[in-house]
């Protein structure tokens, strides 16, 4: 289990449902490790600002996370977390390993638009 305040995706079906119900989705697929925890924290901090984005996590070791681990966009990734940005159910950006707040917000702004209240 991931100990975050993000929406937890526990199955491939839940993952598909979130993508079908939300235009902009960021899913962080990882563990409770030193490269992942900062990315979860950044997402938690940004939820109130980026209200037009659904922020979720998924356990990397959950067999159901094959929906992320098997994406062509992550084929050459070497480190976790895998952070996937979806627009209308399609992958628009994917990153691996630790990311800074500035890196995450740059992707969110580019792919999903700057928040209205920013």
Secondary structure, 3 states (H helix, E strand, C coil): CCCCCCEEECCHHHHHHHHHHCCEEEEEEECCCCCCHHHHHHHHHHCCCCCCCEEEEEECCCHHHHHHHCCHHHCCCCCCCEEEEEECCEEEEEEECCCCHHHHHHHHHHHHCCCCCC
